[in-house]
Amino acid sequence: MKKAPRDAYWMLAPLAAVVLALVAFPTLYAYSVSLLDARLSSDAAPFIGLHNYASALTNPSFYGSIAYSAKFALLATVAELIAGIALAVLFNRTFRGKGIATSLMLLPLMVAPSLFALIFRLMLNEFVGLIPFYFSRLGIPLNPFDPTWVNATLVIIDALQWVPFVFIIVYAGLTTIPEELYEAARVDGATAWQTFATITLPLLVPTIATAAFLRGIDAFKIYDMIYVLTNGGPGELTTSVSLFIYKKAFLEGNIGEASAASILLTFVLAPVLGLAMKYVVKSGREGV
């Protein structure tokens, strides 16, 4: 086995420096701050050991924010997968205006999530919003941010922006399925649903698993959309764990406990992400 040339190590040195600067140092700094009584209102930061961890672990709001993030991620990911797969199958054919329709569908991905949320915040405003206005004209009072509807509102808005992401991944997967399989199914007299269930869906499992993994992670750590639309309200009903940590750090000024909560969250998610990644890799190998 040949040894790597010495020059190769020097070529990797800049990359190693970037990793240390952007990953290792912030991580170690967060660990150190989590052991201090660090607050925005004070320059002093005395050592308090594991007190911040104990405070976070005994805070019901911390558990509630994790539960809400998990629920939101599950609902949003499932909705986006269903819609994205349906649209990808629908677009996996030749029709007039396909290029324009595909471009229009991808437009939401080009808008910053905070700006996208701000647009809907104005459109759904109970008093001046366009959508509640037309519902009221029909005799249907509607407040999309009422506790009864707020979760559905957030999931729908998130889906409107990120369904195109799932669509483009699944559509790319559809283009890799050999046309001969569909021709054989037609010869055998298979219906469109039978073809989808026995050919398309099984061969798309690795692609769908990848899309679900990426969207699930992103939906779990959602912050900007909820911050703009509800700021975690009403009450703490829509407070995600990212928003909880933000409020703990910058509204309450408790940097130490916010760092401890972030580290605890890392330990909670690490096994889950490890199992999910293992499944995605396994699905990809089986699909090859």
C-alpha positions as CSV (number, residue, x, y, z in Angstrom):
1,M,0.0,0.0,0.0
2,K,1.5,3.3,-1.1
3,K,1.8,6.1,1.4
4,A,0.3,9.4,0.7
5,P,2.8,12.0,-0.6
6,R,3.9,14.5,2.0
7,D,2.6,17.3,-0.1
8,A,-0.9,15.9,0.2
9,Y,-0.9,16.6,3.9
10,W,0.1,20.2,3.3
11,M,-2.8,20.5,0.8
12,L,-5.2,19.4,3.4
13,A,-3.9,21.9,6.0
14,P,-6.2,24.8,4.9
15,L,-9.2,22.5,5.1
16,A,-8.2,21.3,8.5
17,A,-7.8,24.9,9.6
18,V,-11.3,25.8,8.4
19,V,-12.8,22.8,10.1
20,L,-11.1,23.8,13.4
21,A,-12.2,27.4,13.0
22,L,-15.9,26.7,12.1
23,V,-16.6,23.5,13.9
24,A,-14.1,22.5,16.6
25,F,-13.6,25.9,18.2
26,P,-17.3,26.9,18.5
27,T,-18.2,23.4,19.9
28,L,-15.5,23.6,22.5
29,Y,-16.5,27.1,23.4
30,A,-20.1,26.1,23.8
31,Y,-19.1,23.3,26.2
32,S,-17.1,25.8,28.2
33,V,-19.8,28.4,28.3
34,S,-22.4,25.8,29.4
35,L,-20.4,25.4,32.6
36,L,-20.5,29.1,33.4
37,D,-23.1,31.5,34.7
38,A,-22.7,33.5,31.5
39,R,-25.3,36.2,31.0
40,L,-25.7,39.1,28.6
41,S,-26.3,41.5,31.5
42,S,-23.0,40.8,33.2
43,D,-19.4,40.6,32.2
44,A,-18.7,38.1,35.1
45,A,-19.2,34.5,34.3
46,P,-18.4,32.4,37.4
47,F,-18.0,28.6,37.1
48,I,-21.2,26.8,38.2
49,G,-20.5,23.3,36.9
50,L,-23.6,21.3,35.7
51,H,-26.2,23.8,37.1
52,N,-27.2,24.9,33.6
53,Y,-27.7,21.3,32.5
54,A,-29.9,20.6,35.6
55,S,-31.9,23.8,34.9
56,A,-32.5,22.8,31.3
57,L,-33.4,19.3,32.2
58,T,-36.0,20.4,34.8
59,N,-37.5,23.0,32.5
60,P,-40.9,21.8,31.1
61,S,-40.6,24.3,28.3
62,F,-37.4,22.6,27.0
63,Y,-39.2,19.3,26.7
64,G,-42.3,21.0,25.2
65,S,-40.1,22.7,22.5
66,I,-38.5,19.4,21.6
67,A,-41.9,17.7,21.4
68,Y,-43.3,20.5,19.2
69,S,-40.2,20.4,16.9
70,A,-40.6,16.6,16.5
71,K,-44.3,16.9,15.8
72,F,-43.8,19.7,13.3
73,A,-41.0,17.9,11.5
74,L,-43.1,14.7,11.2
75,L,-46.2,16.5,9.9
76,A,-44.4,18.8,7.5
77,T,-42.1,16.0,6.1
78,V,-45.0,13.6,5.5
79,A,-47.1,16.4,3.8
80,E,-44.2,17.5,1.7
81,L,-43.3,13.9,0.7
82,I,-46.8,13.1,-0.4
83,A,-47.2,16.3,-2.4
84,G,-43.7,16.2,-3.8
85,I,-44.0,12.5,-5.0
86,A,-47.5,13.2,-6.5
87,L,-46.2,16.2,-8.5
88,A,-43.0,14.4,-9.6
89,V,-45.1,11.5,-11.0
90,L,-47.5,14.0,-12.6
91,F,-44.6,15.9,-14.3
92,N,-42.8,12.7,-15.4
93,R,-44.3,12.9,-18.8
94,T,-44.2,15.2,-21.8
95,F,-46.8,18.0,-22.1
96,R,-47.0,21.5,-23.4
97,G,-45.6,24.2,-21.2
98,K,-43.7,21.7,-18.9
99,G,-40.6,23.8,-18.7
100,I,-42.5,26.9,-17.7
101,A,-44.6,25.0,-15.2
102,T,-41.5,23.4,-13.6
103,S,-39.7,26.8,-13.4
104,L,-42.7,28.4,-11.7
105,M,-42.9,25.5,-9.3
106,L,-39.3,26.0,-8.2
107,L,-39.7,29.7,-7.5
108,P,-40.5,29.3,-3.7
109,L,-37.1,27.8,-3.2
110,M,-35.5,31.0,-4.4
111,V,-37.2,33.1,-1.6
112,A,-35.6,33.4,1.8
113,P,-37.7,31.5,4.4
114,S,-38.1,34.7,6.5
115,L,-39.3,36.7,3.6
116,F,-41.7,33.9,2.5
117,A,-43.1,33.8,6.0
118,L,-43.5,37.6,6.1
119,I,-45.5,37.5,2.9
120,F,-47.9,35.0,4.4
121,R,-48.0,36.9,7.7
122,L,-49.4,39.8,5.8
123,M,-51.8,37.7,3.6
124,L,-53.1,35.8,6.7
125,N,-53.5,38.7,9.0
126,E,-56.8,38.5,10.8
127,F,-57.6,42.2,10.3
128,V,-56.0,43.2,7.0
129,G,-55.1,39.9,5.4
130,L,-56.4,39.0,1.9
131,I,-57.3,35.4,2.7
132,P,-59.3,36.1,5.9
133,F,-61.1,38.9,4.1
134,Y,-62.4,36.7,1.3
135,F,-63.4,34.0,3.8
136,S,-65.3,36.7,5.8
137,R,-67.1,37.7,2.5
138,L,-68.3,34.0,2.4
139,G,-69.5,34.2,5.9
140,I,-66.7,32.1,7.3
141,P,-64.7,33.8,10.1
142,L,-61.1,32.7,9.9
143,N,-58.1,33.4,12.0
144,P,-55.3,31.2,10.7
145,F,-53.2,31.9,13.8
146,D,-55.9,30.9,16.3
147,P,-54.7,28.0,18.5
148,T,-57.1,25.7,16.7
149,W,-55.5,26.3,13.3
150,V,-52.0,27.7,13.9
151,N,-50.2,24.3,13.6
152,A,-52.0,23.5,10.3
153,T,-51.2,27.0,9.1
154,L,-47.5,26.6,9.8
155,V,-47.3,23.1,8.2
156,I,-49.1,24.3,5.1
157,I,-46.8,27.4,4.7
158,D,-43.7,25.3,5.2
159,A,-45.0,22.8,2.6
160,L,-45.7,25.5,0.1
161,Q,-42.0,26.5,0.2
162,W,-40.4,23.0,0.5
163,V,-42.6,20.7,-1.6
164,P,-40.6,21.9,-4.7
165,F,-37.4,20.6,-2.9
166,V,-38.9,17.1,-2.6
167,F,-40.3,17.3,-6.1
168,I,-37.0,18.0,-7.7
169,I,-35.3,15.1,-5.8
170,V,-38.0,12.6,-6.6
171,Y,-38.2,13.8,-10.2
172,A,-34.5,13.2,-10.6
173,G,-35.0,9.7,-9.2
174,L,-37.9,9.0,-11.6
175,T,-35.7,9.8,-14.6
176,T,-33.3,6.9,-13.6
177,I,-36.0,4.2,-13.8
178,P,-35.7,2.3,-17.1
179,E,-38.6,2.8,-19.5
180,E,-38.4,-0.9,-20.4
181,L,-40.0,-1.7,-17.0
182,Y,-43.0,0.4,-17.7
183,E,-43.4,-1.1,-21.2
184,A,-43.3,-4.6,-19.7
185,A,-46.0,-3.6,-17.2
186,R,-48.2,-2.2,-20.0
187,V,-47.8,-5.5,-22.0
188,D,-48.9,-7.4,-18.9
189,G,-52.0,-5.3,-18.6
190,A,-51.0,-3.5,-15.3
191,T,-53.0,-0.5,-14.4
192,A,-51.4,2.9,-13.6
193,W,-51.8,2.3,-9.8
194,Q,-50.3,-1.2,-10.1
195,T,-47.4,0.1,-12.1
196,F,-46.8,2.8,-9.5
197,A,-47.1,0.4,-6.5
198,T,-44.9,-2.4,-8.0
199,I,-42.3,-0.5,-10.0
200,T,-42.1,3.2,-9.3
201,L,-42.5,3.3,-5.6
202,P,-40.1,0.4,-4.7
203,L,-37.4,1.8,-7.0
204,L,-37.9,5.3,-5.5
205,V,-37.3,4.2,-1.9
206,P,-33.7,5.3,-1.7
207,T,-34.6,8.7,-3.2
208,I,-37.6,9.1,-0.9
209,A,-35.5,8.2,2.1
210,T,-32.9,10.8,1.2
211,A,-35.5,13.5,0.7
212,A,-37.2,12.6,4.0
213,F,-33.9,12.6,5.9
214,L,-33.0,16.1,4.6
215,R,-36.4,17.6,5.1
216,G,-36.8,16.0,8.5
217,I,-33.6,17.5,9.8
218,D,-34.4,21.0,8.3
219,A,-38.0,21.0,9.6
220,F,-36.9,19.9,13.1
221,K,-34.5,22.8,13.5
222,I,-37.0,25.4,12.0
223,Y,-36.6,28.9,13.5
224,D,-37.0,31.7,11.0
225,M,-40.5,30.9,9.7
226,I,-42.0,30.4,13.2
227,Y,-40.2,33.5,14.5
228,V,-41.8,35.7,11.8
229,L,-45.3,34.1,11.9
230,T,-46.0,33.4,15.5
231,N,-42.9,34.0,17.6
232,G,-43.6,30.7,19.3
233,G,-47.2,31.7,20.3
234,P,-49.9,31.7,21.2
235,G,-48.2,31.2,24.5
236,E,-45.6,28.5,23.9
237,L,-47.9,26.5,21.6
238,T,-45.6,26.8,18.5
239,T,-42.2,27.2,20.2
240,S,-39.7,25.1,18.4
241,V,-36.5,24.0,20.2
242,S,-34.4,26.4,18.1
243,L,-36.7,29.3,19.1
244,F,-36.5,28.2,22.7
245,I,-32.7,28.3,22.7
246,Y,-32.8,31.8,21.0
247,K,-35.2,33.2,23.6
248,K,-33.2,31.7,26.4
249,A,-30.0,33.3,25.1
250,F,-31.1,36.6,23.7
251,L,-34.4,37.5,25.5
252,E,-33.6,36.1,28.9
253,G,-29.9,36.7,28.5
254,N,-29.0,33.3,29.9
255,I,-26.2,32.3,27.5
256,G,-25.0,29.5,29.8
257,E,-28.3,27.6,29.9
258,A,-28.9,28.2,26.2
259,S,-25.5,26.6,25.5
260,A,-26.3,23.7,27.8
261,A,-29.7,23.2,26.1
262,S,-28.0,23.1,22.7
263,I,-25.5,20.5,23.9
264,L,-28.3,18.4,25.4
265,L,-30.2,18.6,22.1
266,T,-27.1,17.3,20.3
267,F,-26.9,14.2,22.6
268,V,-30.7,13.6,22.1
269,L,-30.5,13.9,18.3
270,A,-27.2,12.0,17.7
271,P,-28.6,8.5,18.0
272,V,-31.7,9.3,16.0
273,L,-29.7,10.9,13.2
274,G,-27.2,8.0,13.3
275,L,-30.0,5.4,12.8
276,A,-31.7,7.6,10.1
277,M,-28.4,7.9,8.2
278,K,-27.8,4.2,8.5
279,Y,-31.2,3.5,6.9
280,V,-30.6,6.0,4.1
281,V,-27.2,4.5,3.3
282,K,-28.7,1.0,3.4
283,S,-31.6,2.0,1.2
284,G,-29.2,3.6,-1.3
285,R,-27.0,0.4,-1.5
286,E,-30.1,-1.8,-2.0
287,G,-31.3,0.5,-4.7
288,V,-28.1,0.3,-6.7
